Amino acid sequence: MQKGAAVDRYAVIHTKLEYFSVNVFCSNHNKIRRDEAWVEWFVAEVYPSIKDDERIEVLLGNTDLGVG
């Protein structure tokens, strides 16, 4: 997903839902790998503007729910 598309989707979701989660992919046994550059961009550019919004839950790692 392009970075601009992520911001556009966030804007749409944010205006349509009362509550939602952003789950940033974590690498596992699959061939698909986590894009660390995208995660760094998300943490620097998007996360600061949503971190204090009680309607949004952000999961950056697979232990953020206390599991793992």
C-alpha distances in whole Angstrom, upper triangle without the diagonal:
4,6,8,6,7,10,11,10,12,15,16,16,18,20,21,21,24,22,19,17,14,14,12,12,16,16,19,21,18,17,14,14,12,11,13,12,9,12,15,13,12,16,17,15,15,17,20,20,19,21,25,24,25,23,20,20,18,18,17,19,20,24,23,25,28,27,26
4,5,5,7,9,10,11,13,15,16,17,18,21,21,22,25,24,20,19,16,16,14,15,18,19,22,24,22,20,17,16,14,12,14,12,9,12,14,11,11,15,16,14,13,16,19,19,19,21,24,24,26,24,21,21,19,19,18,21,23,26,25,27,30,29,29
4,5,5,7,9,10,11,13,15,16,17,19,20,21,23,22,19,18,14,15,13,15,18,19,23,25,23,22,18,17,15,12,13,11,8,10,11,8,8,12,12,10,10,13,15,15,16,18,21,21,23,22,19,19,17,18,16,19,22,25,23,25,28,28,28
4,5,5,6,9,10,11,13,14,15,17,19,20,23,22,19,19,16,17,16,18,21,23,26,29,26,25,21,21,18,16,17,14,11,14,15,11,11,14,14,11,11,14,16,15,16,19,22,21,24,22,19,20,18,20,19,22,25,27,25,27,31,31,31
4,5,5,6,8,10,11,12,14,16,17,18,21,20,17,17,14,16,15,16,20,22,25,27,24,24,20,20,18,16,17,16,12,14,16,13,12,16,16,13,12,15,18,16,16,19,22,21,23,21,18,19,18,19,19,22,24,26,25,26,30,30,30
4,5,5,6,9,10,10,12,14,16,16,19,17,14,14,11,12,12,14,17,19,22,25,23,22,19,18,15,14,15,14,10,12,14,11,9,13,14,11,9,12,15,14,13,16,19,17,20,18,15,16,14,15,15,18,20,23,21,23,26,26,27
4,5,5,6,9,10,10,13,15,15,18,17,15,14,12,14,14,16,20,22,25,28,26,26,22,21,18,16,17,16,12,13,14,11,9,12,13,10,8,11,13,11,11,15,17,16,18,17,14,16,14,17,17,20,22,25,22,24,27,28,29
4,5,5,6,9,10,11,13,14,17,17,15,16,14,16,16,19,22,25,27,30,28,28,24,23,21,19,20,19,15,17,18,15,13,16,17,13,11,14,16,14,14,17,19,17,20,18,16,18,17,19,20,23,25,27,25,26,30,30,31
4,5,5,6,8,10,11,12,15,14,12,13,11,14,14,16,20,23,25,28,26,26,22,22,19,18,20,19,15,16,18,16,13,16,17,15,12,14,17,15,14,17,19,16,18,16,14,15,15,17,18,21,22,25,22,23,27,27,28
4,5,5,6,9,10,11,13,12,10,10,9,12,13,16,20,22,25,28,26,27,23,22,20,18,19,19,15,15,17,14,11,14,15,12,9,11,13,11,10,13,15,13,15,12,10,12,12,15,16,19,21,23,20,21,25,26,27
4,6,5,6,9,10,13,13,12,13,13,16,17,20,23,26,29,32,30,30,27,26,23,22,23,21,18,18,20,17,14,16,17,14,11,13,15,12,11,15,16,13,16,13,12,15,15,18,19,23,25,26,23,24,28,29,31
4,5,5,6,9,12,13,12,14,13,17,18,20,24,27,29,32,30,30,27,27,24,23,25,24,20,20,22,20,17,19,20,17,14,16,18,15,14,17,18,15,17,14,13,16,17,19,21,24,25,27,25,25,29,30,31
4,5,5,6,9,9,8,10,10,14,16,18,22,25,27,30,28,29,25,25,23,22,24,23,19,19,22,19,16,18,20,17,14,15,17,15,12,15,16,13,14,11,10,13,14,16,18,21,23,24,22,22,25,26,28
4,6,6,8,8,8,10,11,15,17,20,23,26,29,32,30,31,28,27,24,24,24,24,20,20,21,19,16,17,19,16,13,13,15,12,10,13,13,10,12,9,9,12,13,16,18,22,23,24,21,22,25,27,29
4,6,8,10,11,14,15,18,20,23,27,30,32,35,33,34,31,30,28,27,28,27,23,23,25,22,19,21,22,19,16,17,18,15,13,16,16,13,14,11,12,15,17,20,22,25,27,28,25,25,29,30,32
4,7,9,10,13,15,18,21,23,27,30,31,34,32,34,30,30,28,28,29,28,25,24,26,24,21,23,24,22,18,19,21,18,15,18,18,15,15,12,12,15,17,20,23,26,26,28,25,24,28,29,31
4,6,7,10,13,16,19,21,25,28,29,32,31,32,29,29,27,27,28,28,24,23,26,24,20,22,24,22,18,18,20,17,14,16,16,13,12,9,10,13,15,18,21,23,24,25,22,21,25,26,28
4,7,11,14,17,20,23,26,29,30,33,32,34,31,31,28,28,29,29,26,25,27,25,22,22,24,22,19,18,19,17,14,15,15,11,10,6,9,12,15,18,21,23,24,24,21,20,24,25,28
4,7,10,13,17,19,22,26,27,30,29,31,28,28,25,26,26,27,23,22,24,23,19,20,22,21,17,16,18,16,12,13,13,10,8,4,6,8,11,14,17,20,20,21,17,16,20,21,24
4,7,10,13,16,19,22,23,27,26,27,24,24,21,22,23,23,20,18,21,20,16,17,20,19,15,14,16,15,11,12,13,10,10,6,5,6,9,11,14,17,17,18,15,15,18,19,22
4,6,10,12,15,18,20,23,23,24,21,21,18,19,19,21,17,15,18,18,14,15,18,17,14,12,15,15,11,11,13,11,11,8,6,4,6,7,11,13,13,15,12,12,15,16,18
4,6,9,12,16,18,21,20,22,19,18,15,15,16,17,14,12,15,14,11,12,15,14,11,10,13,13,10,11,14,12,13,11,7,6,5,6,8,11,12,14,12,12,16,17,18
4,6,9,12,14,18,17,19,16,15,12,13,14,16,13,11,14,15,11,12,16,16,13,12,16,16,13,13,16,15,15,14,11,8,6,5,6,8,9,11,10,11,14,14,15
4,7,10,13,16,15,16,13,12,8,10,10,12,10,7,11,12,9,10,14,14,12,11,15,16,14,14,17,17,18,17,13,11,8,6,5,7,9,12,11,13,15,15,15
4,7,9,12,12,13,10,8,6,8,10,12,10,9,13,14,12,13,17,17,16,15,19,20,18,18,21,21,21,20,17,14,11,9,8,8,8,12,12,14,16,15,14
4,6,10,10,12,9,8,6,9,10,13,12,10,13,15,14,14,18,19,18,17,20,22,20,19,23,23,23,22,19,16,13,10,8,6,6,10,11,13,15,13,12
4,7,7,8,7,5,5,9,10,14,13,12,15,17,17,17,20,22,21,20,23,25,24,23,26,27,27,26,23,20,17,14,12,10,9,13,14,16,17,15,13
4,6,8,8,8,9,13,14,17,17,16,19,21,20,21,24,25,24,23,27,28,26,26,29,29,29,28,25,22,19,15,14,12,10,13,16,17,17,14,12
4,7,8,9,11,15,17,20,20,19,22,24,23,24,27,29,28,27,30,32,30,29,33,33,32,31,28,25,23,19,18,15,13,16,19,20,20,17,14
4,5,8,10,14,16,19,18,18,21,23,22,24,27,28,27,26,30,31,29,29,33,32,32,31,27,25,22,19,18,16,15,18,20,21,22,19,17
4,6,10,12,15,18,17,18,21,22,22,24,26,27,27,27,30,32,30,30,34,34,34,33,29,27,24,21,19,18,17,21,23,24,25,22,20
4,7,9,12,15,14,15,18,19,19,21,23,24,23,23,27,28,27,27,31,30,31,29,26,24,21,18,17,16,16,19,21,22,24,21,19
4,6,9,12,12,12,15,16,16,18,20,21,21,21,24,26,25,25,29,29,30,28,25,22,19,17,14,14,14,17,19,21,22,20,18
4,6,9,8,8,11,13,13,14,17,18,17,17,21,22,21,21,25,25,26,25,21,19,16,14,11,11,12,15,16,18,20,19,17
4,5,5,6,9,10,11,13,14,15,16,16,19,21,21,21,25,25,26,26,22,20,17,15,12,13,15,18,18,21,23,22,20
4,5,5,6,9,10,10,12,14,15,15,17,20,20,19,23,24,26,25,22,20,16,14,11,12,14,17,17,20,22,21,20
4,5,5,6,9,10,11,12,13,14,17,19,19,19,23,24,26,26,22,21,17,17,13,15,18,20,20,23,25,25,23
4,5,5,6,9,10,10,11,12,15,16,17,17,21,21,24,23,19,18,15,14,12,14,17,19,18,21,24,23,23
4,5,5,6,8,10,10,10,13,15,15,15,18,19,21,21,17,16,12,11,8,10,14,16,15,18,20,20,20
4,5,5,6,8,10,10,12,14,15,15,19,20,22,22,19,18,14,14,11,13,16,18,17,20,22,23,22
4,6,5,6,8,9,11,13,14,15,18,19,22,22,18,18,14,15,12,15,19,20,19,22,24,25,25
4,6,5,5,6,9,10,11,11,15,16,18,18,14,14,11,12,10,13,16,18,16,19,22,23,23
4,6,6,5,7,10,10,10,13,15,17,18,14,14,10,11,9,12,16,17,15,18,20,21,21
4,6,6,7,9,11,11,15,16,19,20,17,17,14,15,13,16,19,20,18,22,24,25,25
4,6,7,8,10,11,14,15,18,19,16,16,14,16,14,18,21,22,20,23,25,27,27
4,6,6,7,9,12,12,15,15,12,13,11,13,12,16,19,21,18,20,23,25,25
4,5,5,6,9,10,13,13,10,10,8,11,10,14,17,18,15,17,20,22,23
4,6,6,8,10,13,14,12,13,11,14,13,17,20,20,17,20,22,24,25
4,6,8,8,12,13,11,13,12,15,15,19,22,22,19,21,24,26,27
4,6,5,9,9,7,9,9,12,13,17,19,20,16,18,21,23,25
4,6,8,10,7,8,8,11,12,15,18,17,14,16,18,21,22
4,6,9,8,10,10,14,15,18,20,20,16,17,20,23,25
4,5,6,8,10,14,16,19,21,21,17,18,21,23,25
4,6,7,10,14,16,19,20,20,16,16,19,21,24
4,7,10,13,16,19,20,20,16,16,19,22,24
4,6,10,13,15,17,17,14,14,17,19,22
4,7,10,12,13,14,10,10,14,16,18
4,6,9,11,12,8,10,13,15,16
4,6,7,8,6,8,11,12,13
4,7,8,7,10,12,13,13
4,5,6,9,10,10,9
4,6,7,8,7,6
4,5,5,5,5
4,5,7,9
4,5,8
4,7
4
